[in-house]
Amino acid sequence: MEVKRNPKDSMKSTWRLWPRSEWTIYHRLIDRLDVHHVVLDKPVPVHAKTDPVPYLPDWQMHRWIVIHAVIPLAIHYAFVHLTGRNLSVVGTFALYHVCQTFNSIREIQILRRLGHMYGFLDGDQHERDGVPDVNVKKVFMSLISASNVRPMLVIILAYRKSELPSSMNWALLPLEITLYSLAVDLWFYWYHRLMHDKGSLWQFHRTHHLTKHPNPLLSLYADGIQEIFDIVVIPLLAFYTIKKGFGLPMGFYELWMCHQYLIFTEVLGHSGLRVCATAPSPLSWLYRWLDVDGIIEDHDLHHRRGWKSSFNYGKHSRIWDTLWGTTTDRVECKAGNIDYANTVSFPAW
């Protein structure tokens, strides 16, 4: 007996070719923000699986993240210096929300440009999935919720008007970023793995897996329950793990920096970009030496599988996947196929 597919599960994406008169406000907003994963009618290189994969150095990603994360901190510091008072909660949200939105849009645009230069993983078999015709509104609203809730969560957890930007502990920051990403990955690993293993939980994750070849706009393409866990619950658990479990300060300004690493990695991990890029962390070099680093291809391979048949549940590393035996062999970025002499240039701005 043939099982009929739910029309809402379709990943068909043709709306960019429709007459603009048929677009809704959500089509227009996505287009106006210029966050498409590719430019129509602009060629994308297609590579065989055995073609060497270029390498993106860690320091270039660190440079981009730190520069973009420091901008609102500098504006905040200047405001305090000039006025002699700290920003209100509303003012803080407005500043960091605008900067977070700008940073995410800019990263997507850079990844698009690199995609047209280097191509995408599994490109000889399948193009990247676009924003589906049937769920353009859903994708846009997911992006809006993330850009609002994430800075709001950081403010609720850690913002104190008595703590000025100059109070930021730069010496502890690398340790906090490292431990926070590990904590996020640990909590995410088990929540993610359970959603694949338990039928009662898979129903909340299946929408995210409708895309087998995701693009950055589909990073949060999921059912509402998963969105809540991704945006709120997992970062919340990670925050208290580090603050209470390790006794680190994790003030507002430090947590903001940690979240910039978190969001950059999520967007990068869903780009499918055909480069060897390790999820940025102060210990990326050590993870790579121990062969527990997480790269773009790891999560890309994960998306090509489904219920009770997947692997690579972590996003920031393969530490927990290695510990619990849920890794899989890489295909295009396997050892010996990385061209370290051909380095990718990730712009500072």
C-alpha positions in Angstrom: 0.0 0.0 0.0 1.4 3.4 -1.0 2.0 5.8 1.8 1.0 9.3 0.8 3.4 12.1 1.8 2.1 15.0 3.8 2.1 18.0 1.4 3.5 20.1 4.3 6.6 17.9 4.3 7.6 19.0 0.8 11.1 20.5 0.4 10.3 21.7 -3.1 11.7 25.2 -3.4 10.7 27.1 -6.5 9.3 30.4 -5.1 12.3 32.5 -6.1 11.3 31.8 -9.7 7.7 32.9 -9.1 6.4 36.3 -10.3 7.0 38.7 -7.4 3.3 39.5 -7.5 2.7 36.1 -6.0 5.1 36.6 -3.1 3.9 37.2 0.4 5.5 39.6 2.9 7.6 36.7 4.1 9.0 36.0 0.7 9.8 39.7 0.3 11.5 39.9 3.7 13.8 37.0 3.1 14.7 38.4 -0.2 15.2 41.9 1.1 17.5 40.6 3.9 19.6 39.0 1.2 20.0 35.7 3.1 19.6 33.2 0.2 22.1 30.4 0.3 23.0 30.8 -3.4 22.5 33.4 -6.1 20.2 32.3 -8.8 21.8 31.8 -12.3 25.3 32.0 -10.7 27.2 28.7 -11.1 28.2 26.6 -8.1 31.3 24.3 -8.6 30.5 20.6 -8.5 33.2 18.3 -7.2 33.7 14.5 -7.2 33.9 13.0 -3.8 37.7 12.3 -4.3 38.6 15.9 -5.2 40.8 17.5 -2.5 38.9 19.6 0.0 40.4 23.1 0.8 41.1 24.0 4.4 39.7 26.9 6.5 42.2 27.9 9.2 40.8 28.3 12.7 42.2 31.7 13.3 40.2 33.3 10.5 37.0 32.1 12.1 38.1 33.3 15.6 39.0 36.7 14.1 35.6 37.1 12.5 33.7 36.0 15.6 35.7 38.2 18.0 35.5 41.3 15.8 31.7 41.0 15.4 31.2 40.1 19.0 33.2 43.1 20.3 31.3 45.7 18.3 28.3 45.9 20.6 30.6 45.7 23.6 32.5 48.7 22.3 29.3 50.7 21.7 28.1 49.7 25.1 31.4 50.8 26.7 31.3 54.1 24.8 27.7 54.8 26.1 28.8 54.2 29.7 31.9 56.3 29.3 30.0 59.3 27.7 26.9 59.2 29.9 28.2 57.9 33.2 25.4 55.3 33.4 24.7 51.9 32.2 22.2 50.9 29.5 18.7 49.9 30.6 17.5 46.4 30.0 15.5 47.6 27.0 18.4 49.5 25.6 20.7 46.5 26.1 18.3 44.3 24.2 17.9 46.7 21.4 21.7 47.0 20.9 22.6 43.3 21.2 19.5 42.2 19.2 20.5 44.5 16.2 24.1 43.3 16.4 23.2 39.7 16.6 20.8 39.9 13.6 23.5 41.7 11.6 26.1 39.2 12.5 24.0 36.2 11.5 23.0 37.8 8.2 26.6 38.7 7.4 27.8 35.2 8.1 25.2 33.7 5.8 26.2 36.1 3.0 29.9 35.2 3.4 29.0 31.5 3.4 27.0 32.0 0.2 30.0 33.7 -1.5 32.3 30.9 -0.4 29.7 28.3 -1.7 30.0 29.8 -5.2 33.8 29.6 -4.9 34.2 26.1 -3.4 30.9 24.3 -3.9 29.0 22.2 -1.5 29.3 18.7 0.0 27.6 15.9 -1.9 27.2 18.4 -4.7 27.7 15.8 -7.4 24.5 14.1 -6.1 22.3 16.8 -4.9 22.0 20.6 -4.7 21.4 22.3 -1.4 17.8 22.4 -0.3 16.2 25.8 -0.5 13.5 27.4 1.7 10.5 25.2 0.9 7.6 26.7 -0.9 5.1 25.4 1.7 6.9 26.9 4.7 8.4 30.2 3.8 6.6 31.9 6.7 7.7 29.2 9.1 11.3 29.6 8.2 11.1 33.4 8.5 9.4 33.3 11.9 11.9 30.8 13.2 14.7 33.2 12.3 12.8 36.1 14.0 12.2 34.1 17.1 15.9 33.1 17.4 17.2 36.6 16.8 14.9 37.9 19.5 14.9 35.1 22.1 18.7 34.5 22.1 19.8 38.0 23.2 16.8 38.1 25.5 17.9 34.9 27.2 21.5 36.2 27.7 20.0 39.3 29.3 17.6 37.4 31.6 20.4 35.1 32.8 23.2 37.4 33.3 22.6 41.2 32.8 23.1 43.3 35.8 23.1 47.1 35.5 25.7 47.3 38.3 28.2 45.4 36.1 29.8 47.6 33.4 31.5 46.3 30.2 34.9 47.1 31.8 34.1 44.3 34.3 34.4 41.6 31.7 37.0 39.0 32.7 39.1 38.6 29.5 41.5 36.2 31.2 38.8 33.6 32.0 37.0 34.1 28.7 38.8 31.4 26.7 38.1 28.9 29.5 34.4 29.9 29.6 34.0 29.7 25.8 35.6 26.2 25.8 33.6 24.8 28.7 30.4 26.4 27.5 30.7 24.8 24.1 31.4 21.4 25.7 28.4 21.8 28.0 26.1 22.8 25.1 27.4 19.8 23.1 26.9 17.3 26.0 23.3 18.4 26.7 22.6 18.6 22.9 24.2 15.2 22.3 21.8 13.4 24.6 18.7 15.4 23.7 19.5 15.0 20.0 20.3 11.3 20.3 17.1 10.5 22.3 15.0 12.3 19.6 16.4 9.9 17.1 16.1 6.8 19.2 12.7 7.3 20.8 9.6 7.3 18.5 7.7 9.5 21.0 10.4 12.2 20.6 11.2 11.7 16.9 7.9 13.5 16.1 9.5 16.7 17.4 12.6 16.3 15.3 11.4 14.8 12.0 10.6 18.2 10.5 14.3 19.3 10.9 15.3 16.1 9.0 13.1 16.8 6.0 16.1 18.6 4.7 18.9 16.1 3.7 21.1 18.9 2.4 20.4 21.9 4.6 21.4 25.5 4.1 21.9 28.1 6.9 18.3 29.4 6.8 17.2 25.8 7.7 19.3 25.7 10.9 16.2 26.2 13.0 13.7 24.6 10.6 11.9 22.5 13.1 8.8 21.9 15.1 8.1 24.3 18.0 9.2 21.9 20.7 12.6 21.5 19.2 12.9 25.2 18.6 12.4 25.8 22.3 15.0 23.3 23.3 17.5 24.6 20.7 17.1 28.2 21.5 16.3 28.2 25.3 16.6 24.9 27.1 20.0 23.6 26.0 21.8 27.1 26.4 20.1 27.4 29.8 21.3 24.0 31.0 24.8 24.8 29.7 24.9 28.1 31.4 24.1 26.6 34.8 26.4 23.7 34.3 29.3 26.1 33.9 28.2 28.7 36.5 27.1 26.3 39.2 29.1 23.2 38.3 32.5 25.0 37.7 31.9 28.2 39.7 32.9 30.4 36.8 31.3 34.0 36.7 29.7 33.7 33.3 28.6 37.4 33.4 26.5 39.0 30.7 29.5 40.1 28.6 31.2 36.7 28.7 28.0 34.9 28.0 27.4 37.1 25.0 30.8 36.1 23.6 30.1 32.4 24.3 26.8 32.7 22.3 28.6 34.3 19.3 30.7 31.1 19.1 27.6 29.0 19.5 25.5 30.7 16.8 28.4 30.9 14.4 28.9 27.2 14.7 25.2 26.4 14.2 25.1 28.5 11.0 28.4 27.1 9.7 27.3 23.5 10.5 24.2 23.8 8.3 25.9 25.5 5.4 27.1 22.3 3.7 30.1 24.3 2.5 32.7 22.0 0.9 35.7 23.1 3.0 37.4 21.5 6.0 36.4 23.8 8.8 36.5 22.8 12.5 33.8 24.2 14.8 35.7 27.2 16.3 36.9 26.8 19.9 40.0 27.8 21.8 40.8 24.1 21.8 40.1 23.3 18.2 43.8 22.5 17.6 43.6 19.9 20.5 40.4 18.3 19.2 41.9 18.0 15.8 45.0 16.4 17.2 42.9 13.9 19.2 40.7 13.3 16.1 37.5 14.4 18.0 37.1 17.7 16.1 33.7 18.5 14.6 33.7 19.7 11.0 31.0 20.8 8.6 30.8 17.4 6.9 30.0 15.6 10.2 26.7 17.3 10.7 26.0 17.3 6.9 26.3 13.5 6.9 24.0 13.3 10.0 21.3 15.1 8.0 21.3 12.5 5.3 20.0 9.9 7.8 16.8 9.7 9.8 15.1 7.9 12.7 17.2 5.3 14.5 19.8 5.3 11.7 22.0 8.3 12.3 25.3 9.3 14.0 27.3 12.5 14.7 24.8 13.9 17.2 27.2 16.6 18.5 27.7 19.9 16.7 30.7 21.5 18.3 33.0 18.4 18.5 32.9 14.6 18.2 34.0 14.2 21.8 30.7 12.7 23.0 30.1 10.8 19.8 33.5 9.2 20.1 32.9 8.4 23.8 29.6 6.7 23.1 30.5 5.2 19.7 28.2 7.2 17.4 30.6 8.6 14.9 30.8 7.6 11.2 33.5 7.8 8.6 33.8 11.0 6.7 33.5 10.8 2.9 34.9 13.9 1.3 36.9 15.3 4.3 38.6 12.0 5.2 42.3 11.8 6.1 44.4 12.3 3.0 41.8 14.2 1.1 42.3 17.6 2.8 44.4 20.1 0.8 46.0 22.1 3.7 48.0 24.1 1.1 44.8 25.4 -0.4 43.5 27.6 2.4 40.1 29.3 2.3 40.0 33.0 3.0 37.2 33.9 5.5 37.1 37.7 5.5 37.5 39.6 8.8 34.4 41.7 7.8 
